[in-house]
Amino acid sequence: MVDTHAHFFNASDVPVEGFLAGPVAHSRSGVSRTLIRALAPLAGRIASLAPTADEEIKELVGMARNHAVMGLPPEASETVLHQRRAEFLKRQSAFFFEVVRGTEFERIYNDAAPASFTQGGVGGSLGPDTMAMVFQATETGGLVEPMSDGAAQGGGAYREGVVGFVGYMLSYRWMNLLAYQQSFTTGDQAFGVDRVFASLVDFDYWLAPAALSSQESQIALHQLLSVLSNGYMRPLVAYNPWSAVLDPKRVRMRVADAIERRGFVGIKIYPPNGFRPLVNPDVHPMRPGIPSGAALERELTAMWNIAQRLDVPVMAHGASTMGLDDLHDEYASPQGWMQALMKLDSPRVNIGHFGGDDLDGWSAGFAALMEAGAGKNLYGDTGYWENLRCGKLESCIARDQLKRIFETHAVLNARLMYGSDWHMLSQERAWARYPSEILRATRDFINPESLFGGNAIGCFGKAAQPPPAS
């Protein structure tokens, strides 16, 4: 079983102030959006709490040399790692509270309606232990939210989800990978993920201020995490056309090196930053310094050539979310992809989110592109489809819409792949139930073996095959 869409970055890997105030807040609603925007002025202090990629590499190397840990049997070693994580999260929880105490964030949080937990401590006012308690409750299924009759569980008014999301942004990436693996693979109630593909992101220049961890350091760290996880996690390298315009040789070499020498299995682009996947006849009028459309197209062409030469897919955010505003969201639409496919030689592509879980026309548009000759290698994934976490299936609007798309576009049976979009998914209630809920909602119109693994082999090749038994 393969999760084709996940992330294990933290606050040092992204321009955190711009990321929170822009794409993340823009894509939320209700108290979640208000809380995230209240965090943005504190972003510098928050980012300083997150370990950089270079610091984490030193941490991992030191742990590998620690025979007291590495010499233990696997079960005992994992226990030590979980204990180490729990202690770290307790410290980070206290540090985070000191940053937000007395701020607008604390006031809004305390005024918002709490979620309902079955196990104690969470639900009151923000305190030094709140973040640690949120982790414990969400990762063990302790957060209870009655399913609505077909509506999303998430809504926009889940204050604890913001704290949990920020907590992962303040963590070591190996700790986030450990949490993911415990919830989806090794835990008693885990669904059984065999392999997860983790995409790096590169928002340099599009958002500000600059990230604290360089792309080179992030690549080196993800290579190490992949090796230490015995290939359980396989990364995708980020490609940023604005960076490539400014330093084309460096960016092209960095991307090719990650794939050829460091075990990366694909390339990730992020159109809602403000560019189309290839053809860019115009650029956003509000973005000072943005390269011309011709320059962006030149560097995107170079990226597509690298992907074809090295025989790897390109993954792209493909939903009307995560832009700075509605206009930025449109850069990820099917129209731009239609123009790209007409100029490219049937590239292998994973449209992350497959149009988004509101299924408002983008999903059907991408499915139509898959049926065209130029789209014969076009795929999509179910990343962060909160509206498909249905209560009563017979009244689940999103499920009915997706089923109708399948009935109209049979090609989807071989092209839709499971993806979670963790840790963006960590903003939602009971996120550990996500793969089970996707299976429940789709099993009567798509073969689960195809959705949860078989189709990924078509897109990612050997990288999507289960790791060899140890």
C-alpha positions in Angstrom: 0.0 0.0 0.0 1.5 3.3 -1.1 0.8 6.9 0.0 1.8 9.0 -3.0 1.4 12.4 -1.3 2.9 13.4 2.0 5.3 16.0 3.5 7.8 15.9 6.4 9.1 19.5 6.3 9.1 21.9 9.3 9.1 25.6 9.9 12.7 26.0 9.0 12.1 24.6 5.5 9.6 27.2 4.4 9.2 31.0 4.5 7.1 30.5 7.5 5.5 33.9 7.9 4.5 34.1 4.3 3.4 30.5 4.4 1.1 30.9 7.4 -0.3 34.3 6.5 -0.7 33.4 2.8 -1.4 29.9 1.5 -2.3 28.1 4.8 -4.6 30.8 6.0 -6.2 31.3 2.6 -7.0 27.6 2.4 -8.7 27.5 5.9 -11.9 29.0 7.2 -13.5 30.0 10.5 -11.4 30.0 13.7 -8.6 28.0 12.0 -8.0 30.9 9.5 -8.2 33.5 12.3 -5.7 31.6 14.5 -3.2 31.0 11.7 -3.3 34.7 10.7 -2.7 35.6 14.4 0.4 33.4 14.4 2.0 35.1 11.4 3.5 38.1 13.3 5.1 35.5 15.6 6.5 33.5 12.8 10.1 34.5 13.3 10.1 33.3 16.9 8.2 30.2 16.0 10.6 29.3 13.2 13.6 29.7 15.6 12.1 26.8 17.7 12.2 24.4 14.7 15.4 22.4 14.1 17.1 23.3 10.8 18.0 20.6 8.3 21.7 20.8 9.1 21.0 20.5 12.8 18.8 17.4 12.2 21.5 15.8 10.1 23.9 16.1 13.0 21.2 14.8 15.4 20.7 11.7 13.2 24.3 11.0 12.8 24.8 11.3 16.5 21.9 8.9 17.1 23.3 6.4 14.6 26.6 6.4 16.5 24.9 5.9 19.8 25.2 2.2 20.4 22.9 2.4 23.4 20.1 3.1 20.9 21.2 1.4 17.7 22.4 -1.8 19.4 18.9 -2.5 20.8 16.4 -4.9 19.2 14.1 -3.0 16.7 11.1 -2.9 19.2 13.2 -1.5 22.0 14.9 1.0 19.7 11.5 2.3 18.6 10.5 2.7 22.2 13.5 4.8 22.9 12.7 7.0 19.9 9.2 7.5 21.0 10.3 8.4 24.5 12.8 10.9 23.0 10.1 12.4 20.9 7.6 12.7 23.8 10.2 14.5 25.9 11.1 16.9 23.0 7.4 17.6 22.3 6.8 18.5 26.0 9.6 21.0 25.8 8.4 22.5 22.5 4.9 22.7 23.9 6.1 24.9 26.8 8.3 27.0 24.5 5.3 27.5 22.1 3.1 28.6 24.9 5.7 31.2 26.0 5.7 32.6 22.5 1.9 33.0 22.2 1.1 33.8 25.9 -0.6 37.2 26.1 -1.1 37.5 22.4 -4.1 37.7 20.1 -3.6 34.0 19.3 -4.1 33.0 22.9 -7.2 35.2 23.2 -8.8 33.8 20.1 -7.9 30.2 21.0 -9.4 30.5 24.5 -12.6 32.1 23.2 -13.1 29.4 20.6 -15.2 26.3 21.2 -13.0 23.3 22.2 -13.1 19.9 20.5 -14.1 16.8 22.4 -11.5 14.4 23.6 -12.0 11.1 25.2 -8.7 11.3 27.1 -7.9 14.1 29.4 -6.6 17.5 29.6 -7.4 19.0 26.2 -10.4 21.2 25.7 -9.7 24.1 28.1 -7.6 27.2 27.9 -4.3 27.2 26.1 -1.4 26.1 28.4 2.2 24.9 28.4 1.1 21.3 27.9 -1.7 21.8 25.3 0.4 21.0 22.3 1.8 17.8 23.8 -1.8 16.7 24.8 -3.1 17.4 21.3 -0.5 15.1 19.8 -1.3 12.3 22.2 -5.1 12.6 21.5 -5.0 12.9 17.7 -2.3 10.2 17.2 -4.0 7.6 19.3 -7.5 8.3 18.0 -8.6 9.9 21.2 -10.2 12.8 19.5 -13.9 12.2 19.0 -16.0 14.0 16.4 -19.4 12.6 15.5 -19.5 12.2 11.7 -22.1 14.3 10.0 -24.4 13.0 7.3 -22.0 13.2 4.5 -20.3 16.5 5.4 -16.6 16.9 6.1 -15.5 16.3 9.6 -13.1 19.2 9.4 -15.1 22.3 8.7 -13.1 25.3 9.6 -13.5 25.6 13.4 -11.1 23.2 14.9 -8.8 25.2 17.1 -6.7 22.2 18.4 -5.9 21.3 14.8 -3.9 24.5 14.4 -1.9 23.7 17.5 -1.2 20.2 16.3 -0.1 21.5 12.8 2.2 24.0 14.3 3.6 21.4 16.6 4.7 19.3 13.7 6.2 22.4 12.1 8.3 22.8 15.3 9.5 19.1 15.3 12.4 17.2 13.9 11.4 15.6 10.7 12.4 12.2 11.9 9.9 12.6 14.7 7.1 13.5 12.2 8.0 10.5 10.1 7.9 8.3 13.3 4.4 9.7 14.1 3.2 9.1 10.6 4.5 5.5 10.6 3.0 4.8 14.0 -0.4 6.0 13.0 -0.5 4.6 9.5 1.8 1.5 9.5 3.0 0.1 12.8 0.3 1.0 15.4 -2.4 -1.5 16.6 -5.1 0.3 14.6 -2.9 1.3 11.6 -4.1 0.9 8.1 -0.9 -0.6 6.7 1.1 1.8 4.6 4.1 0.1 3.0 5.7 3.1 1.5 5.2 6.9 1.5 6.4 9.5 -1.0 7.4 12.7 0.7 7.6 15.9 -1.4 9.9 18.8 -0.6 8.6 22.3 -1.3 10.4 25.4 -2.5 8.6 28.7 -1.9 11.7 30.9 -2.2 11.0 34.4 -3.7 7.3 33.6 -4.0 6.9 33.9 -0.2 9.0 35.9 2.4 11.2 36.0 4.4 13.5 33.2 3.1 13.5 29.7 4.7 16.2 29.0 7.2 17.1 25.6 5.7 18.5 25.5 2.2 17.2 23.2 -0.4 20.6 21.4 -0.5 20.4 20.7 3.2 16.8 19.5 2.9 17.7 17.2 0.1 20.6 15.7 2.1 18.4 15.3 5.2 15.6 13.5 3.2 18.2 11.2 1.6 19.3 10.3 5.1 15.8 9.8 6.4 15.0 7.5 3.4 18.1 5.4 4.1 17.4 5.2 7.8 13.8 4.1 7.1 15.0 1.4 4.8 13.2 3.0 1.9 9.9 3.3 3.7 10.0 7.0 2.9 11.0 8.0 -0.7 11.3 11.7 -1.4 10.5 14.0 -4.3 12.8 17.0 -5.0 11.3 20.5 -5.3 11.6 22.6 -8.4 11.1 26.3 -8.3 11.2 28.1 -11.7 11.9 31.5 -10.1 15.0 30.2 -8.4 16.0 28.5 -11.7 15.6 31.8 -13.7 18.1 33.4 -11.2 20.6 30.5 -11.1 19.6 27.9 -13.8 22.8 25.8 -13.7 22.7 25.3 -9.9 18.9 24.5 -9.8 19.0 22.1 -12.7 22.1 20.2 -11.3 20.5 20.1 -7.8 17.4 18.4 -9.1 19.1 16.0 -11.4 21.6 15.0 -8.7 18.8 14.3 -6.2 17.3 11.8 -8.6 20.5 10.3 -10.0 22.5 10.0 -6.8 20.3 10.5 -3.8 17.3 8.1 -4.3 14.6 10.8 -5.1 11.7 9.4 -7.1 10.2 12.5 -8.7 10.0 16.3 -9.0 7.5 18.5 -7.1 6.2 21.8 -8.5 3.8 24.2 -6.9 1.7 26.2 -9.5 -0.4 28.2 -7.0 2.8 30.0 -6.1 2.0 32.0 -9.2 2.9 30.0 -12.4 1.4 27.6 -14.8 3.0 24.2 -15.4 4.6 25.3 -18.6 2.9 28.0 -20.8 3.0 31.3 -19.0 1.7 34.0 -21.3 1.2 36.4 -18.4 2.4 36.8 -14.8 0.7 38.0 -11.7 0.5 41.8 -11.8 0.9 42.2 -8.1 4.2 40.3 -7.8 7.2 42.7 -8.0 10.4 41.1 -9.4 8.6 38.0 -10.8 10.4 36.7 -13.9 8.7 37.1 -17.3 6.4 34.4 -18.6 9.0 33.6 -21.3 11.7 33.1 -18.6 9.5 30.9 -16.5 8.5 28.8 -19.5 12.2 28.3 -20.4 13.1 27.0 -17.0 10.0 24.8 -16.7 10.8 23.3 -20.1 14.3 22.4 -18.7 12.6 20.8 -15.7 10.3 18.7 -17.9 13.3 17.6 -20.0 15.1 16.5 -16.8 12.0 14.5 -15.7 11.8 12.8 -19.2 15.5 12.1 -19.4 15.6 10.5 -15.9 12.2 8.8 -16.3 10.5 10.2 -13.2 7.1 11.7 -12.7 6.4 15.3 -11.9 4.0 16.0 -9.0 2.0 19.2 -8.8 -0.5 20.8 -6.4 -3.7 20.5 -8.4 -6.5 22.0 -6.4 -7.9 25.5 -6.0 -6.2 26.0 -2.6 -2.8 27.1 -1.2 -2.4 30.2 -3.2 -2.0 33.7 -1.7 -5.5 34.4 -3.1 -8.1 33.2 -5.5 -6.2 34.4 -8.5 -3.1 32.4 -7.5 -5.3 29.3 -7.0 -6.2 29.4 -10.6 -2.7 28.7 -11.8 -3.2 25.0 -10.8 -6.4 24.6 -13.0 -6.9 22.1 -15.8 -6.7 24.8 -18.4 -3.0 25.4 -17.8 -2.3 21.7 -17.9 -4.1 21.3 -21.2 -1.8 23.9 -22.7 1.2 22.1 -21.2 0.2 18.7 -22.4 -0.2 20.0 -25.9 3.5 21.0 -25.9 5.0 18.0 -24.1 5.5 14.4 -25.0 3.0 12.6 -22.8 4.8 13.4 -19.5 4.1 11.3 -16.4 2.4 13.6 -13.9 0.6 13.2 -10.6 -2.0 15.9 -10.1 -1.9 16.2 -6.3 -5.4 16.4 -4.8 -6.9 15.6 -8.3 -8.8 18.9 -8.4 -9.7 19.1 -4.7 -12.4 17.4 -2.6 -15.1 20.0 -3.5 -15.1 18.3 -6.9 -16.3 21.5 -8.4 -15.4 20.8 -12.0 -11.6 20.6 -11.8 -11.7 16.9 -11.0 -13.8 16.2 -14.1 -11.5 18.4 -16.1 -8.4 16.5 -15.1 -10.2 13.2 -15.8 -11.1 14.4 -19.3 -7.4 15.3 -19.9 -6.5 11.7 -18.9 -8.6 10.4 -21.7 -6.8 12.5 -24.3 -3.8 11.1 -26.0 -1.4 13.7 -24.5 -2.7 12.8 -21.1 -2.1 9.0 -21.3 0.4 9.3 -18.4 -1.6 11.7 -16.2 -2.5 10.5 -12.7 -4.1 12.1 -9.7 -4.2 11.5 -5.9 -6.7 11.7 -3.0 -4.6 14.0 -0.9 -6.5 15.8 1.9 -10.0 15.0 0.6 -11.7 16.0 3.9 -15.1 16.0 2.2 -14.8 12.3 1.5 -14.5 11.4 5.2 -18.2 10.6 5.0 -20.6 9.8 7.8 -23.6 8.2 6.1 -22.4 7.1 2.6 -25.9 7.4 1.2 -25.9 11.1 1.9 -22.3 12.0 1.2 -22.3 14.6 -1.5 -18.6 14.4 -2.3 -18.7 10.7 -2.7 -21.6 10.9 -5.1 -19.9 13.5 -7.2 -16.7 11.4 -7.4 -18.7 8.3 -8.3 -20.4 10.1 -11.2 -16.9 11.2 -12.4 -15.8 7.6 -12.4 -18.9 6.5 -14.3 -18.2 9.2 -17.0 -14.4 8.7 -17.1 -13.6 5.0 -16.7 -9.9 5.8 -17.2 -9.8 6.9 -13.5 -9.9 3.2 -12.4 -6.2 3.1 -13.6 -5.2 6.6 -12.7 -6.4 7.6 -9.3 -3.9 6.9 -6.4 -4.2 7.1 -2.7 -2.5 10.1 -1.1 -2.9 11.7 2.4 -1.2 15.1 2.1 0.1 14.5 5.6 1.2 16.7 7.5 -1.1 19.3 6.1 -3.8 16.7 7.0 -2.7 17.0 10.6 -4.9 20.1 10.9 -8.0 17.8 10.9 -9.8 15.8 13.5 -8.9 12.1 13.9 -6.6 12.2 10.9 -5.2 8.7 11.6 -8.6 7.4 10.3 -8.1 9.0 6.9 -7.1 6.0 4.7 -9.8 3.8 6.2 -12.4 6.5 5.5 -11.2 6.9 1.9 -11.4 3.1 1.4 -14.9 3.1 2.9 -16.1 5.9 0.6 -14.7 4.5 -2.6 -14.6 0.7 -2.4 -17.8 0.2 -4.4 -16.5 2.0 -7.6 -12.7 1.6 -7.6 -10.6 -1.5 -6.9 -8.9 -0.9 -3.5 -5.7 -2.7 -4.8 -5.5 -0.2 -7.7 -6.2 2.9 -5.5 -3.9 2.0 -2.7 -0.9 0.7 -4.7 -1.4 -0.7 -8.2 -1.9 2.6 -9.9 1.0 4.1 -8.1 3.3 1.6 -9.9 2.1 3.0 -13.2 3.0 6.5 -12.2 6.2 6.0 -10.1 7.4 2.6 -11.4 9.6 0.4 -9.3 9.7 3.1 -6.5 6.0 2.3 -5.7 6.6 -1.4 -5.3 6.6 -2.7 -1.7 10.0 -2.6 0.1 11.7 -6.1 0.3 10.9 -8.0 3.4 13.6 -7.4 6.1 
